[in-house]
């Protein structure tokens, strides 16, 4: 529907109004806090501008839930204003008739009433990503506009030159089967023509956990669904991070800056505090491209899990096969050393994967490497959740020192 915006309405628009209306279009709706934090800046000025935009017929108020929460959506006039002032065309040209077909109408932009809370959390994540990473707002596409990613069905997409962030906002309402279906959608996308045309771009799923009583327990459910359904998808071209929105924004900043991995720091610590020789064996080719630790007594493949990329956990699950491949190339059977952020998180993740008690996989943290002898810095879990380190450099499982029993992460 075409709606001409009068000059009198345009003359009443103030600083920030155009940006606010465009942001509401691309995010489908915004609330007062979001407009204040990301557009206007001052609470009183924000409220005054919202009231005026409503009075001018550019915004509608949508109330939801019992505590009178509300969001603001564009009216027909509001959508027309965005079309008139957009830097990019918001329509396609019909090849036969030459008529314009606009992407979205005011009615189709509005989220369903039951999804308004979900949309609000998603909008906060996407807006914070744009601000924290200094991105062009137009690089973000809500699922409503992400037609090229239909098979994957993400909640939103941030398109960058080297990779794409696929945003998933989890509110703890989806059961295990629904979570598994989500990963099947990604499998379909990776086999689709849409992905083939952009196959050189890496996909990174940012799986946000919000509005849940225990993010750590919900993370277990997400990991369990992922590794029962889509573990084989994980690798160099597809990876996933699971955490709260604030944690994922931090991950995104490091990924964009290329500083997500702590591998260089870990190598420095190992060179300083151990006698291992560290190198990347050319003989392994594509079998393993990480850091190899070698001494007269022990050999390790080092896996950096400090950034939380789930592809590192996949390597744990597939380690026996990897171990055999390396033994054929180098003539020795290395163990794995996984460097993680803390003991509780890795225990929770291993429990979700049913991977506790693997004898040839050792765990440590940067802090432990810096403050303890090497044999004490390394730890393992038995199948019952008992954590222990070793009494000497032989790393003999019969000579261990008990540390703690972890039953469930709080």
WOPERA-V691950 format. One record per pair of residues at least 12 apart in sequence whose C-alpha atoms are under 6 Angstrom apart, sorted by the first residue. I is the first residue (numbers start at 1). J is the second residue. Records with the same first field share a line. If there is no record, write none. Layout:
I->J, J
This chain:
3->77
16->40
22->82
28->109
29->72, 73
30->71, 72
31->71, 72
58->74, 75, 77, 78
59->73, 74, 75
60->72, 73, 75
75->106
76->106
90->102, 103
91->103
122->169
125->245
129->249
133->253
139->158, 159
140->157, 158
141->156, 157
142->156
143->155, 156
151->185, 189
152->185, 186, 189
154->166, 167, 168
155->167, 168
162->201
163->201, 202, 203
164->203
165->204, 205
166->205
167->206
168->207, 208
169->208
170->208, 209
171->210, 211
172->212
180->225, 229
183->230
202->237, 238
203->238
204->238, 239, 240
205->240
206->241
207->241, 242
208->243, 244, 245
209->243, 244
220->352
224->352
234->311
235->311
240->309, 310
241->309
276->293, 294, 295
277->293, 294
278->292, 293
279->291, 292
280->292
299->334
300->334, 335, 336, 337
301->336, 337
302->336, 337, 338
303->338
304->339
305->339, 340
306->340, 341
335->360, 361
336->361
337->362, 363
338->363
339->363, 364, 365
340->365
341->365
356->383
357->381, 382, 383
362->379, 380
363->378, 379
364->377, 378
375->390, 392, 393
376->389, 390
385->405, 406
386->404, 405
387->403, 404, 405
388->401, 402, 403
389->401
